[in-house]
Amino acid sequence: MSSYTYDYVDGNAAAGELSRIFATDVTAAEGQCAHCGAIKRFAEAHLYMDGPGVVARCAVCENVLLRLANVRQGVFLDMRGMTYLMFGAGEANDVRARGPKRKFRLDGPPKRRST
């Protein structure tokens, strides 16, 4: 077991990298951890930037929420550690989004109700 302790910064440190992918501020968005169910702003995530990319972990259970790596072929983004990511109408760039908050599910299409 390694005795090296990894230092983390808050999720705001990912704003620059994530702005290359998203047109809105992801750090202000609210997300749910797929492991423990904690609902927090992305800015509260623990961010590890010591490796070849960015790893965001849940502030409650330390489960991996997001992995981001810039490589020659493009950008790899893995967000399977989050159940959803919700952007408020104030963060959206779309003028028509000025209504209720929009929730983007990350675990597949919405489930349809049977009638």
C-alpha positions as CSV (number, residue, x, y, z in Angstrom):
1,M,0.0,0.0,0.0
2,S,1.3,3.4,-0.9
3,S,1.9,6.0,1.8
4,Y,1.6,8.8,-0.7
5,T,-1.5,11.0,0.0
6,Y,-3.2,12.5,-3.0
7,D,-4.3,16.2,-2.6
8,Y,-7.5,17.3,-4.2
9,V,-9.0,20.7,-5.2
10,D,-12.6,21.5,-5.4
11,G,-14.6,21.0,-8.6
12,N,-14.2,24.6,-9.7
13,A,-10.7,23.7,-10.9
14,A,-12.3,21.7,-13.7
15,A,-14.1,24.8,-15.2
16,G,-11.5,25.4,-17.9
17,E,-11.3,21.8,-19.1
18,L,-15.0,21.3,-19.0
19,S,-15.7,24.5,-20.9
20,R,-14.0,22.9,-23.9
21,I,-16.9,20.4,-24.0
22,F,-19.9,22.1,-22.4
23,A,-21.3,25.5,-23.5
24,T,-22.5,26.1,-19.9
25,D,-20.8,26.2,-16.5
26,V,-20.8,22.6,-15.3
27,T,-19.4,23.6,-11.9
28,A,-22.7,25.4,-11.0
29,A,-24.7,22.4,-12.1
30,E,-26.2,19.9,-9.5
31,G,-25.5,16.2,-9.9
32,Q,-26.3,13.0,-8.1
33,C,-23.7,10.4,-7.3
34,A,-24.6,7.0,-8.8
35,H,-23.1,5.2,-5.8
36,C,-24.3,6.9,-2.6
37,G,-27.1,9.1,-4.0
38,A,-25.7,12.3,-2.7
39,I,-26.9,15.4,-4.5
40,K,-24.4,18.2,-4.6
41,R,-23.1,21.0,-6.9
42,F,-20.3,19.8,-9.1
43,A,-18.1,22.5,-7.6
44,E,-18.2,20.5,-4.3
45,A,-16.6,17.4,-5.9
46,H,-13.0,16.4,-5.0
47,L,-10.9,16.9,-8.1
48,Y,-7.6,15.1,-8.6
49,M,-5.4,16.5,-11.3
50,D,-2.1,14.7,-10.6
51,G,-2.4,12.2,-13.4
52,P,-2.7,12.5,-17.2
53,G,-6.3,13.8,-16.9
54,V,-8.9,15.0,-14.4
55,V,-10.7,12.7,-12.0
56,A,-13.7,14.1,-10.0
57,R,-14.8,12.1,-6.9
58,C,-17.9,12.4,-4.8
59,A,-17.3,14.6,-1.7
60,V,-19.4,12.1,0.4
61,C,-18.3,8.6,-0.6
62,E,-15.2,9.2,-2.9
63,N,-16.8,7.3,-5.8
64,V,-15.5,8.4,-9.2
65,L,-18.0,10.8,-10.8
66,L,-16.1,11.9,-13.9
67,R,-13.0,11.2,-15.8
68,L,-11.6,13.5,-18.4
69,A,-8.5,13.0,-20.6
70,N,-7.2,15.1,-23.5
71,V,-5.4,12.9,-26.1
72,R,-4.3,13.4,-29.6
73,Q,-7.5,11.8,-31.0
74,G,-9.8,14.1,-28.9
75,V,-11.3,14.3,-25.5
76,F,-12.4,11.3,-23.5
77,L,-15.2,12.0,-21.0
78,D,-16.6,9.3,-18.7
79,M,-19.5,10.5,-16.5
80,R,-21.0,7.1,-15.5
81,G,-20.4,7.8,-11.8
82,M,-23.2,10.4,-12.0
83,T,-26.9,9.5,-12.2
84,Y,-27.8,13.0,-13.6
85,L,-26.5,16.5,-14.0
86,M,-29.0,19.4,-13.7
87,F,-28.4,22.8,-15.1
88,G,-30.5,25.8,-13.8
89,A,-32.1,28.1,-16.3
90,G,-29.7,30.8,-15.3
91,E,-26.7,28.7,-16.4
92,A,-28.2,27.7,-19.8
93,N,-27.2,29.6,-22.9
94,D,-30.5,28.8,-24.7
95,V,-33.0,31.7,-24.3
96,R,-35.9,29.2,-24.4
97,A,-34.5,27.5,-21.2
98,R,-35.9,30.2,-19.0
99,G,-38.4,27.9,-17.2
100,P,-38.0,25.1,-14.8
101,K,-34.6,23.5,-14.4
102,R,-33.5,21.0,-17.0
103,K,-32.3,17.6,-15.8
104,F,-30.1,15.6,-18.1
105,R,-30.1,11.9,-17.3
106,L,-26.7,10.2,-17.7
107,D,-27.9,6.6,-17.3
108,G,-29.8,6.3,-20.6
109,P,-33.0,7.5,-22.1
110,P,-36.0,8.4,-19.9
111,K,-38.1,5.4,-19.0
112,R,-41.5,5.4,-20.6
113,R,-44.6,4.7,-18.6
114,S,-46.9,2.0,-19.9
115,T,-50.5,3.0,-20.4
